[in-house]
Amino acid sequence: MLELCIRCPVCGKYHYYSLGDDDVHNIGDIIGPDYEYYSQSYNEKCRSCKNEFLIVELVHRGQLVNVLINPTEEEDEKIEDRIYPLLDAYPDLPKYHYYERLNMLLGEDSRVIPSQYFLVDLKVGDKIPLFTTEWEVKEKYKVIDDKKRLISKIYKVSEIRKFSGEKIERLLILRDNLLPTLKIVEWGVTSFLDEEERFKKYRIPPNCKLFIDLT
């Protein structure tokens, strides 16, 4: 079963859906033997505007590699030929499984459709769901490389925990063809001491610069 937060392609509202009836699995999970290739389709409807859309789950060599919404004709043809759009990286599942990331509110949210997050243009004050939590955008930035290409969108986001009243702040890192990722708010990181620090903190890539985004 897929548990996904889906952004309606028509009205832009986010809703949570449970698709299928087997065990819950997330993007990046190994759910079958490595000879398994298949796609599974689900027809759903936006709970706000009632627009219908198609969700396609893709399993490549036994791994759930991606989820698409309303795939194009070109994407459909590739899927039929078992050419699945793989992400550039997947969560480090053995060490930081989904529920551990959820508890820390850190790392990749693997219960979303990756392409929907990078393509959305968030503004200060907008709200976006990640790890079943609604975050409000406080600041926005972009990372540009030395060839003036957009590498990442970065948002400083915050939420108020309902029971404790504690304010939590994170950096939301959005990169093309990757899962949205939350990191600790700490600028100026130039190197990582270990894998745990790499998981929790963000470092601006080499040959790139961080700019504030006032749009």
C-alpha positions as CSV (number, residue, x, y, z in Angstrom):
1,M,0.0,0.0,0.0
2,L,1.2,3.5,-0.8
3,E,0.5,6.3,1.7
4,L,1.1,9.5,-0.2
5,C,0.6,13.2,0.2
6,I,-0.6,14.3,-3.3
7,R,-0.9,17.9,-4.6
8,C,-3.9,18.2,-6.9
9,P,-2.6,19.2,-10.4
10,V,-5.6,21.5,-10.9
11,C,-6.3,23.3,-7.6
12,G,-3.0,22.8,-5.8
13,K,-4.5,21.5,-2.6
14,Y,-2.7,18.7,-0.7
15,H,-4.4,15.6,0.6
16,Y,-3.3,12.3,2.0
17,Y,-4.3,9.1,0.2
18,S,-3.9,5.3,0.9
19,L,-3.5,3.4,-2.3
20,G,-3.7,-0.4,-2.5
21,D,-4.3,-2.9,0.3
22,D,-1.0,-4.6,1.1
23,D,1.7,-3.6,3.6
24,V,2.7,0.1,3.6
25,H,5.8,0.9,1.5
26,N,7.7,4.0,0.5
27,I,9.8,5.3,-2.3
28,G,13.2,3.6,-2.1
29,D,11.9,0.5,-0.3
30,I,12.8,-3.0,-1.6
31,I,9.4,-4.7,-2.0
32,G,10.3,-7.7,-4.2
33,P,13.0,-9.8,-5.8
34,D,15.5,-8.0,-8.1
35,Y,13.9,-9.5,-11.2
36,E,10.6,-7.8,-10.6
37,Y,9.6,-4.9,-12.9
38,Y,6.1,-3.6,-12.9
39,S,3.9,-0.6,-12.7
40,Q,0.7,-0.2,-10.7
41,S,-2.0,2.4,-11.5
42,Y,-4.5,4.1,-9.2
43,N,-7.4,6.4,-10.2
44,E,-8.0,9.0,-7.5
45,K,-10.0,12.3,-7.1
46,C,-9.0,15.5,-5.4
47,R,-11.0,15.9,-2.2
48,S,-11.2,19.7,-2.7
49,C,-12.1,20.3,-6.4
50,K,-13.0,16.7,-7.3
51,N,-10.6,16.7,-10.2
52,E,-9.6,13.1,-11.2
53,F,-6.0,12.1,-11.7
54,L,-3.9,9.0,-12.3
55,I,-1.1,7.8,-9.9
56,V,1.4,5.3,-11.2
57,E,3.7,3.3,-8.9
58,L,7.0,2.0,-10.5
59,V,8.9,-1.0,-9.3
60,H,12.4,-1.5,-10.8
61,R,14.4,-4.6,-9.9
62,G,12.2,-5.1,-6.8
63,Q,12.6,-1.5,-5.6
64,L,9.9,1.1,-5.5
65,V,11.8,3.7,-7.5
66,N,9.2,6.4,-8.3
67,V,5.6,7.5,-8.3
68,L,4.2,9.6,-11.1
69,I,1.0,11.7,-11.4
70,N,-0.8,11.9,-14.8
71,P,2.2,10.6,-16.8
72,T,2.6,12.0,-20.3
73,E,2.3,9.9,-23.4
74,E,6.1,9.8,-23.7
75,E,6.3,8.6,-20.1
76,D,3.7,5.9,-20.7
77,E,5.6,4.6,-23.7
78,K,8.8,4.4,-21.7
79,I,7.0,2.6,-18.9
80,E,5.7,0.0,-21.3
81,D,9.3,-0.6,-22.4
82,R,10.4,-0.9,-18.7
83,I,12.3,2.4,-18.9
84,Y,11.4,3.8,-15.5
85,P,12.4,7.3,-14.3
86,L,14.9,6.6,-11.5
87,L,15.7,9.2,-8.9
88,D,19.3,10.4,-8.4
89,A,19.4,9.1,-4.9
90,Y,17.2,7.3,-2.3
91,P,17.1,7.4,1.5
92,D,19.7,5.5,3.4
93,L,17.0,3.0,4.6
94,P,19.0,0.7,6.9
95,K,20.1,3.5,9.1
96,Y,17.4,6.2,8.8
97,H,14.2,4.4,8.0
98,Y,11.0,6.4,7.3
99,Y,9.6,6.4,10.9
100,E,13.0,7.5,12.3
101,R,13.1,10.4,9.9
102,L,9.5,11.2,10.7
103,N,10.3,11.3,14.4
104,M,13.3,13.6,13.9
105,L,11.6,15.6,11.2
106,L,14.8,15.3,9.2
107,G,15.9,13.7,5.9
108,E,13.9,12.7,2.9
109,D,10.1,12.4,2.9
110,S,9.5,9.3,0.8
111,R,5.7,9.5,1.0
112,V,5.3,12.2,-1.7
113,I,5.5,12.5,-5.5
114,P,9.1,13.9,-5.9
115,S,8.4,15.9,-9.1
116,Q,5.5,17.8,-7.5
117,Y,7.7,19.4,-4.9
118,F,10.5,20.7,-7.1
119,L,8.1,22.2,-9.6
120,V,6.0,24.2,-7.2
121,D,7.0,27.8,-6.6
122,L,6.5,28.5,-2.9
123,K,6.2,32.0,-1.5
124,V,6.8,33.3,2.0
125,G,3.8,32.5,4.1
126,D,2.8,29.5,2.0
127,K,2.2,26.2,3.7
128,I,3.5,22.8,2.6
129,P,3.0,19.3,4.1
130,L,6.0,17.1,4.9
131,F,6.2,14.1,7.3
132,T,2.4,14.6,8.0
133,T,3.3,18.1,9.3
134,E,2.3,21.4,7.8
135,W,5.2,23.8,7.5
136,E,5.1,27.5,6.8
137,V,7.6,29.1,4.5
138,K,9.6,31.9,6.3
139,E,12.5,32.6,3.9
140,K,13.4,31.4,0.5
141,Y,16.8,31.0,-1.3
142,K,18.2,29.4,-4.4
143,V,21.6,27.8,-5.1
144,I,23.1,28.7,-8.5
145,D,26.2,27.1,-10.0
146,D,29.1,28.8,-11.8
147,K,27.2,28.3,-15.1
148,K,24.2,30.2,-13.7
149,R,22.0,27.0,-13.5
150,L,19.5,26.5,-10.7
151,I,20.7,23.6,-8.6
152,S,18.4,23.8,-5.5
153,K,15.5,25.7,-4.0
154,I,16.0,26.2,-0.3
155,Y,13.2,27.3,2.1
156,K,13.5,28.1,5.8
157,V,10.3,26.6,7.2
158,S,8.8,26.4,10.6
159,E,5.9,24.6,12.4
160,I,4.5,24.8,15.9
161,R,4.1,21.4,17.6
162,K,0.4,21.0,18.6
163,F,0.9,19.5,22.1
164,S,4.1,21.1,23.4
165,G,3.9,24.5,21.6
166,E,7.6,24.1,20.6
167,K,8.6,25.9,17.5
168,I,10.6,23.7,15.1
169,E,12.6,25.2,12.2
170,R,14.2,23.4,9.3
171,L,15.7,24.0,5.9
172,L,13.7,22.4,3.1
173,I,15.9,21.4,0.3
174,L,14.2,20.9,-3.1
175,R,16.3,19.5,-6.0
176,D,15.2,18.2,-9.4
177,N,14.7,14.4,-9.4
178,L,15.2,14.0,-5.7
179,L,12.9,13.6,-2.7
180,P,12.2,16.8,-0.7
181,T,14.6,16.9,2.3
182,L,14.6,18.6,5.7
183,K,17.8,19.7,7.3
184,I,18.8,21.5,10.5
185,V,19.0,25.2,10.1
186,E,22.7,25.8,10.0
187,W,24.4,27.9,7.3
188,G,28.1,27.9,6.5
189,V,28.7,24.1,6.7
190,T,31.9,23.4,4.7
191,S,32.5,19.8,5.5
192,F,30.9,16.8,7.4
193,L,32.5,15.0,10.3
194,D,30.6,11.8,9.7
195,E,27.6,10.3,8.0
196,E,25.2,11.4,10.8
197,E,26.3,15.1,10.2
198,R,25.9,14.6,6.5
199,F,22.3,13.4,7.1
200,K,21.3,16.2,9.4
201,K,23.1,19.3,7.8
202,Y,23.2,21.0,4.4
203,R,26.4,22.0,2.6
204,I,26.4,24.2,-0.5
205,P,27.8,22.2,-3.3
206,P,31.2,23.1,-4.8
207,N,31.2,25.8,-7.5
208,C,27.8,27.0,-6.3
209,K,26.6,30.1,-4.4
210,L,23.6,30.8,-2.2
211,F,21.3,33.7,-3.1
212,I,18.2,35.0,-1.3
213,D,15.1,34.8,-3.4
214,L,12.8,37.8,-3.2
215,T,10.3,36.7,-5.7
